[in-house]
Amino acid sequence: MKRMLPVSLLLSLALIVSCGPSPSATATPTSTPTVEFKTPLPEPTEAQVVPTNTPVAPPPTPTPLPTPAEEEEEGPAVTDIMVEIPAGPFTMGNDNGRKDEAPAHEVDLPAFEIDKFEVTNADFALFVETTGYQTDAEKVGLSRIWRDAAEGKDNHPVVYVSWNDAVAYCQWVGKRLPTEAEWEKAARGTDARLYPWGNEYDPNKFNGKDGGIRGTTAVGSFADGASPYGVLDMAGNVWEWTADWYEAYPGSSYQSPYYGKQFKVVRGGGWFETADFVRTTARNATSDTAANDDLGFRCAR
């Protein structure tokens, strides 16, 4: 099945009670009510995402997750494996990328922790079971919700979750979403690498279009694609929500009509992305109520 490519900045329609798509300059409506987001260069616009029913290539052998820790007083019994990112400066941005990635600039961050894995269906299910939470997609009655994608895939990243859903989960476990700067440092380290594993593109080190899987894989399946700090799936599998609004970098002369407090930044690329869109500096953005089959998250603190 075909998907429109290439893409740049993810823009998705806000979920509304009528579930109808909002206007977009280049949007191609799909035949289902699922909110989609893909964008051609140089400006973010929408395009359809049509997942295939069967993968064209076998998925890699999943890396088993450690058994979730027993529930303690300070938090629920979900997978809680975090990587500490040390304090200090790193280079954020890319002068040779797309216009919204420039200029490359130094950012000095305090130490923080970030989830080693993307939040899984099993952990999100425990959140829902414990709290009775309803996702944005469920509230407006979309035909595809996170439960549909989760069946038989406990260790896959949860999808069809909005920014609001991600924030709610993070708060439940006593964490938060990473900032855009934190996400990029965790993905590229301090040597300004273009991909989590280095500067050379390698489709065998992440779940993307060139790998031919055409869907999510169990988190941690691509150990060779780990970031310098050992964080997994920072390229491919699912796009990941960050805490920040989509804004110009300091010193940038590029202005986009999509800047401002209207779209949230997503990072990392999904399972249907190619080299440009899984770079550590590639930026994308979408509405905070967007829900899609290749959009998930991880937490920080």
TALIN-V462264 format. One record per residue. N is the residue number from 0. RES is the residue in one small letter. OMEGA is omega as a letter, one per 40 degrees, with the letter a starting at -180 (999 if undefined). Layout:
n-><N,N>
res-><RES,RES>
omega-><OMEGA,OMEGA>
This chain:
n-><0,1,2,3,4,5,6,7,8,9,10,11,12,13,14,15,16,17,18,19,20,21,22,23,24,25,26,27,28,29,30,31,32,33,34,35,36,37,38,39,40,41,42,43,44,45,46,47,48,49,50,51,52,53,54,55,56,57,58,59,60,61,62,63,64,65,66,67,68,69,70,71,72,73,74,75,76,77,78,79,80,81,82,83,84,85,86,87,88,89,90,91,92,93,94,95,96,97,98,99,100,101,102,103,104,105,106,107,108,109,110,111,112,113,114,115,116,117,118,119,120,121,122,123,124,125,126,127,128,129,130,131,132,133,134,135,136,137,138,139,140,141,142,143,144,145,146,147,148,149,150,151,152,153,154,155,156,157,158,159,160,161,162,163,164,165,166,167,168,169,170,171,172,173,174,175,176,177,178,179,180,181,182,183,184,185,186,187,188,189,190,191,192,193,194,195,196,197,198,199,200,201,202,203,204,205,206,207,208,209,210,211,212,213,214,215,216,217,218,219,220,221,222,223,224,225,226,227,228,229,230,231,232,233,234,235,236,237,238,239,240,241,242,243,244,245,246,247,248,249,250,251,252,253,254,255,256,257,258,259,260,261,262,263,264,265,266,267,268,269,270,271,272,273,274,275,276,277,278,279,280,281,282,283,284,285,286,287,288,289,290,291,292,293,294,295,296,297,298,299,300>
res-><m,k,r,m,l,p,v,s,l,l,l,s,l,a,l,i,v,s,c,g,p,s,p,s,a,t,a,t,p,t,s,t,p,t,v,e,f,k,t,p,l,p,e,p,t,e,a,q,v,v,p,t,n,t,p,v,a,p,p,p,t,p,t,p,l,p,t,p,a,e,e,e,e,e,g,p,a,v,t,d,i,m,v,e,i,p,a,g,p,f,t,m,g,n,d,n,g,r,k,d,e,a,p,a,h,e,v,d,l,p,a,f,e,i,d,k,f,e,v,t,n,a,d,f,a,l,f,v,e,t,t,g,y,q,t,d,a,e,k,v,g,l,s,r,i,w,r,d,a,a,e,g,k,d,n,h,p,v,v,y,v,s,w,n,d,a,v,a,y,c,q,w,v,g,k,r,l,p,t,e,a,e,w,e,k,a,a,r,g,t,d,a,r,l,y,p,w,g,n,e,y,d,p,n,k,f,n,g,k,d,g,g,i,r,g,t,t,a,v,g,s,f,a,d,g,a,s,p,y,g,v,l,d,m,a,g,n,v,w,e,w,t,a,d,w,y,e,a,y,p,g,s,s,y,q,s,p,y,y,g,k,q,f,k,v,v,r,g,g,g,w,f,e,t,a,d,f,v,r,t,t,a,r,n,a,t,s,d,t,a,a,n,d,d,l,g,f,r,c,a,r>
omega-><a,i,a,i,e,i,i,a,i,i,a,i,i,i,i,a,a,a,i,a,i,a,i,a,a,a,i,a,i,a,i,a,i,i,a,i,i,a,i,i,e,a,i,i,a,i,a,i,a,a,i,a,i,a,i,i,a,i,i,i,a,i,a,i,i,i,i,a,i,a,i,a,a,a,a,a,i,i,a,a,a,i,i,i,a,i,i,a,i,i,i,i,a,i,a,i,i,a,a,i,a,e,i,a,a,i,a,a,i,i,i,i,i,i,i,a,i,i,a,i,a,a,i,i,i,i,a,a,a,a,a,a,i,i,i,a,i,a,a,i,i,a,i,i,a,a,a,a,a,a,i,a,a,a,i,i,i,i,a,i,i,i,i,i,a,i,a,i,a,i,i,a,i,a,i,i,i,i,i,i,i,a,a,i,i,a,a,a,a,a,i,a,a,i,a,a,a,a,a,i,i,a,i,a,i,i,i,a,a,i,i,a,i,i,i,i,i,a,a,a,a,a,a,i,a,i,i,a,a,i,a,i,i,i,i,a,i,i,a,i,i,a,a,i,i,a,i,i,i,i,a,i,a,i,i,i,a,i,i,a,i,a,i,a,i,a,i,a,a,a,i,a,i,a,a,a,i,i,a,a,a,a,i,a,i,i,a,i,a,i,a,a,i,a,a,a,i,a,i,i,999>
